Amino acid sequence: MNKLFLDIGRGLSLSIKLIAAGYLLYIFYTGNRRSALILALAWLSAAFSIIFDIIGIQDLNSIFEALFASLLFYGILRVSEEETFHPIPSEFYYVASVPLVMTLYLIGMTNLRDTSEWMISIGVPYGLSGFYIFLAGVLTVSLSRIYHKKARLLAISLMLYGVHEMDYPLLRPVEWFAPFGFILGAFFTFMASYSIIQFVRTERFRELLKKDNDEQKIEVNTGVLIVDESEYRQIKESIRDFEVLAFLRDISDVPEKWEAYFITNIPGKNMKTISPTNLAKMAELANRYLRATAMINQQGVIVIDCLEYLIMYNSFESIVKFLSSLRDFVIIYKGSLIIVTNPSAWSKKEWMLLKRLLE
């Protein structure tokens, strides 16, 4: 294989990976997403793998390539943990297939190739690394409901990258295929690096765990508070400068720092809106918010001032289940849930049940 062609391919791959690592570090520095730091270290490890390949230290080449796959897999898993209520997504169970897949893979290599020192020190680590890169792509699929096209592009890129790396031990020694392999490798490297940059550039990724440098002090007890409108007005002033998640009908005086959603059936162009029947979305937003604030050691506060409006579109049983879920989230993450309502809006039986389940 032409050495100049090989060096050009290595140089392009190294440059792309360093650019991706640098941008991910920038995202971590500006947004405080720990997953961005892990992903940055993954791409930096991939760059070191190229460097050691260029200077001919094959053991370190394999070690850093394996470290890249491990960090990438862990980084994507960490994103999933940050975005969902369950600590580990169900896709993680695909990892259980590793022994079988790698056993079949090694048996195939032994029969098709050889068991030389190169195969053991380079081929096997590359094959295992490729498999974990592929699994990182599988994990990313679960994020598509949040990040949509950006997650799907990243998932496809990582899966293709992983499959191509798994063929490296089998096809690298084939002289006629080597140039095509390096071209594909450079393309998949660019595709994966581009897609990871697009993924972390999204507002969702950058803002979820963005930490306010100013210390925030609030005067709200943890747990669930059921208050009337006069009590709410007093509490509202004490948390005006706090980053509250609010589901509101009264949007006449919403503090600037609040992340407020207007509960209405009419889609909004200049404000965030949620249908009163979409209790699942409200619960999901509350879960993410409380999890994010807990991870940066801040108390999350959720305000709901539209309970009477919600009951017009949902059964009382649905409302109770929804509020019970929010109560559980608040307890787990040591936050506060402020429910603004009036006892007169409920029957005596309903009011007693609400009080008993929530307080």
C-alpha positions in Angstrom: 0.0 0.0 0.0 1.3 3.5 -0.9 2.8 5.0 2.3 1.9 8.6 1.3 -1.7 7.6 0.8 -1.7 5.9 4.2 -0.1 8.9 5.9 -2.7 11.3 4.4 -5.5 9.1 5.6 -4.0 8.9 9.1 -3.5 12.7 9.2 -7.1 13.4 8.2 -8.4 11.0 10.7 -6.2 12.4 13.5 -7.3 16.0 12.7 -11.0 15.1 12.7 -10.8 13.3 16.0 -8.8 16.2 17.7 -11.4 18.7 16.4 -14.2 16.6 17.8 -12.4 16.2 21.1 -11.8 19.9 21.4 -15.4 20.9 20.7 -16.7 18.3 23.2 -14.4 19.8 25.9 -15.8 23.2 25.0 -19.3 21.9 25.5 -18.4 20.4 28.8 -16.7 23.7 30.0 -19.7 25.8 29.0 -22.5 23.5 29.9 -21.3 21.2 32.7 -22.5 18.0 31.0 -20.3 15.3 32.4 -21.2 13.1 29.5 -19.5 15.7 27.2 -16.3 15.3 29.1 -16.4 11.5 28.8 -17.1 11.7 25.1 -14.2 14.3 24.7 -11.8 11.8 26.4 -13.1 9.1 24.0 -12.3 11.1 20.9 -8.9 12.1 22.4 -8.1 8.5 23.0 -9.0 7.7 19.4 -6.5 10.5 18.4 -3.8 8.9 20.5 -4.5 5.6 18.9 -3.7 7.1 15.5 -0.6 8.8 16.8 0.8 5.5 18.2 -0.1 3.8 14.9 1.9 6.4 13.0 5.0 6.0 15.2 4.7 2.2 15.3 3.9 1.4 18.9 1.2 -1.1 18.2 0.5 -2.1 21.8 -0.4 1.5 22.7 -2.3 1.8 19.5 -4.5 -1.1 20.5 -4.9 0.1 24.1 -6.0 3.6 23.2 -8.4 2.2 20.5 -10.0 0.0 23.1 -10.1 2.9 25.6 -11.9 5.0 22.9 -14.5 2.3 22.5 -15.0 1.9 26.3 -15.2 5.7 26.9 -17.6 6.1 24.0 -19.9 3.4 25.2 -19.8 4.8 28.8 -20.3 8.3 27.5 -23.4 7.4 25.5 -24.7 5.4 28.5 -24.1 8.5 30.7 -26.2 10.6 28.3 -29.0 8.1 28.6 -28.7 8.2 32.4 -28.9 12.0 32.4 -31.9 12.0 30.2 -34.1 9.2 31.7 -35.5 8.3 35.0 -34.1 4.8 35.0 -30.4 4.7 35.9 -29.6 2.2 33.0 -31.7 2.1 29.8 -33.1 -1.3 28.7 -30.8 -1.3 25.7 -27.9 -1.8 28.1 -28.9 -5.5 28.3 -27.5 -6.0 24.8 -24.1 -6.1 26.6 -25.1 -9.5 27.9 -24.5 -10.8 24.3 -20.8 -9.9 24.4 -19.4 -13.4 25.4 -21.3 -15.2 22.6 -20.7 -12.6 19.9 -16.9 -12.3 20.7 -16.5 -16.1 21.0 -18.1 -16.6 17.5 -16.0 -13.7 16.2 -12.7 -15.1 17.5 -13.6 -18.6 16.2 -14.2 -17.1 12.8 -10.9 -15.2 12.8 -9.0 -18.2 13.8 -10.5 -20.2 11.0 -10.3 -17.5 8.3 -6.9 -16.0 9.3 -4.2 -17.0 11.7 -3.3 -16.7 15.4 -0.2 -14.6 14.9 1.1 -12.0 17.3 -0.4 -9.3 15.1 -3.8 -10.9 15.3 -3.7 -11.3 19.1 -2.2 -7.8 19.9 -4.0 -5.8 17.2 -6.8 -7.7 15.6 -8.6 -8.9 18.7 -8.6 -5.5 20.4 -9.8 -3.8 17.3 -12.6 -6.3 16.9 -13.7 -5.9 20.5 -13.5 -2.2 20.3 -15.6 -2.2 17.1 -18.3 -4.2 18.8 -18.5 -1.7 21.7 -18.6 1.2 19.3 -21.5 -0.6 17.6 -23.2 -1.0 21.0 -22.8 2.7 21.7 -24.7 3.3 18.5 -27.5 0.9 19.7 -27.7 2.8 23.0 -28.0 6.1 21.1 -31.1 4.9 19.4 -33.0 5.2 22.7 -32.2 9.0 22.7 -33.9 9.6 19.4 -37.2 10.4 21.1 -35.5 13.4 22.8 -32.9 14.4 20.2 -34.7 13.2 17.1 -32.7 13.3 13.8 -29.4 14.3 15.6 -29.6 11.1 17.7 -30.5 8.9 14.8 -27.6 10.3 12.7 -25.2 9.6 15.6 -26.6 6.1 16.1 -26.2 5.2 12.5 -22.7 6.7 12.3 -21.5 4.8 15.4 -23.0 1.5 14.2 -21.4 1.8 10.8 -18.1 2.9 12.4 -18.2 -0.1 14.7 -19.1 -2.6 12.0 -16.2 -1.3 9.8 -13.8 -1.6 12.7 -14.8 -5.1 13.4 -13.8 -6.1 9.8 -10.4 -4.6 10.3 -8.7 -7.8 11.6 -10.1 -9.8 8.7 -9.5 -7.3 5.8 -6.5 -5.3 6.9 -4.0 -7.9 5.7 -5.8 -8.1 2.3 -3.6 -5.9 0.2 -6.1 -5.0 -2.5 -8.7 -4.0 0.0 -6.5 -1.9 2.2 -6.9 1.4 0.2 -10.7 1.0 0.2 -10.6 0.2 3.9 -8.8 3.4 4.8 -11.1 5.5 2.7 -14.1 3.9 4.4 -12.4 4.4 7.8 -11.8 8.1 7.0 -15.4 8.5 5.9 -16.9 6.8 8.9 -14.5 8.8 11.2 -15.7 12.0 9.7 -19.3 10.9 9.8 -19.1 9.9 13.5 -17.2 13.1 14.5 -19.6 15.3 12.6 -22.6 13.7 14.1 -21.3 13.8 17.7 -20.6 17.6 17.2 -24.1 18.1 15.8 -25.5 16.1 18.8 -23.8 18.1 21.5 -24.6 21.4 19.8 -28.3 21.0 20.3 -29.9 23.4 22.8 -31.2 20.4 24.7 -27.7 18.9 25.4 -26.1 22.2 26.2 -28.8 23.6 28.5 -30.0 20.6 30.6 -27.2 20.7 33.2 -26.0 24.3 32.6 -25.0 25.6 36.0 -25.8 29.0 37.2 -22.6 30.4 38.8 -24.6 32.5 41.2 -25.7 30.6 44.3 -29.5 30.3 44.5 -31.2 30.4 47.8 -34.8 29.5 48.3 -37.2 29.3 51.2 -39.3 26.3 50.1 -39.5 23.1 52.1 -38.8 19.9 50.3 -41.8 17.7 49.5 -45.3 18.6 48.3 -47.0 21.9 49.2 -50.7 22.4 48.5 -51.4 26.2 48.7 -54.2 28.6 47.8 -53.6 31.6 45.6 -52.7 34.1 48.4 -50.1 31.7 49.8 -48.8 31.1 46.3 -48.3 34.8 45.7 -46.1 35.0 48.8 -44.1 31.9 47.8 -43.7 33.1 44.3 -41.9 36.2 45.3 -39.4 34.2 47.3 -38.6 31.9 44.4 -38.8 34.6 41.6 -35.0 34.4 40.9 -34.9 30.6 41.0 -35.0 28.4 37.9 -38.5 26.9 38.6 -40.3 24.5 36.2 -43.9 25.7 36.0 -47.0 24.4 34.4 -49.3 27.4 34.4 -52.6 28.9 33.3 -51.9 32.3 34.6 -49.0 33.6 32.5 -49.5 37.3 33.2 -46.5 37.5 35.6 -44.1 34.7 34.9 -40.6 35.4 36.4 -37.9 35.6 33.7 -35.8 32.7 35.1 -38.7 30.2 35.2 -39.1 27.6 32.6 -42.8 28.0 32.1 -45.3 25.9 30.0 -48.7 27.4 29.2 -51.3 24.6 29.6 -53.6 25.0 26.7 -55.2 23.2 23.7 -54.0 26.0 21.4 -50.5 25.5 20.0 -48.3 28.5 20.7 -45.7 30.1 18.4 -43.9 32.4 20.9 -44.3 30.4 24.1 -44.0 26.8 25.2 -47.3 25.1 25.4 -48.6 21.6 26.5 -52.0 20.1 26.0 -53.9 19.6 29.2 -54.4 15.9 28.2 -50.6 15.3 27.8 -49.9 14.5 31.4 -47.1 12.1 30.3 -45.1 14.9 28.8 -45.5 17.0 32.0 -44.3 14.1 34.1 -41.3 13.5 31.7 -40.3 17.2 31.9 -40.6 17.2 35.7 -38.5 14.0 35.9 -35.7 15.4 33.7 -35.7 18.8 35.5 -35.5 17.2 39.0 -32.8 14.8 38.0 -30.8 17.6 36.4 -31.0 19.9 39.4 -30.1 17.0 41.8 -27.0 16.3 39.8 -25.7 19.8 40.3 -26.7 19.8 44.0 -29.6 22.3 43.7 -33.1 21.9 44.9 -35.7 21.6 42.1 -39.0 23.4 42.4 -42.1 22.6 40.3 -45.2 24.8 40.3 -48.6 23.7 39.0 -51.4 26.4 39.1 -53.8 24.7 36.8 -55.1 21.6 38.6 -58.8 22.6 38.1 -58.1 23.1 34.4 -56.5 19.7 34.1 -59.5 17.9 35.7 -61.7 19.3 33.0 -59.8 17.2 30.4 -58.7 14.2 32.5 -60.4 11.8 34.9 -59.8 12.3 38.6 -58.0 8.9 38.7 -55.6 10.1 36.0 -54.9 13.3 37.9 -54.2 11.4 41.1 -51.8 9.0 39.3 -50.0 12.0 37.6 -49.6 13.9 40.9 -48.5 10.7 42.7 -45.7 10.2 40.1 -44.6 13.8 40.6 -44.6 13.3 44.4 -42.3 10.3 43.9 -39.9 12.2 41.7 -39.8 15.0 44.3 -39.0 12.6 47.1 -36.3 10.8 45.2 -34.5 14.0 44.1 -35.3 16.1 47.2 -37.2 18.8 45.4 -40.4 20.7 46.0 -43.8 20.5 44.3 -46.1 23.5 44.8 -49.7 22.8 43.8 -51.9 25.8 43.7 -55.6 25.0 44.2 -58.6 25.7 46.3 -60.4 23.1 48.4 -63.8 24.4 47.2 -63.0 23.2 43.7 -63.1 19.6 44.9 -65.6 17.4 46.5 -64.9 16.5 50.1 -63.9 12.9 49.2 -61.6 14.1 46.4 -59.9 16.7 48.6 -59.3 14.3 51.4 -57.8 11.8 48.9 -55.5 14.4 47.4 -54.3 15.5 50.8 -53.7 12.0 51.9 -51.8 10.9 48.8 -49.7 14.0 48.4 -48.8 15.4 51.8 
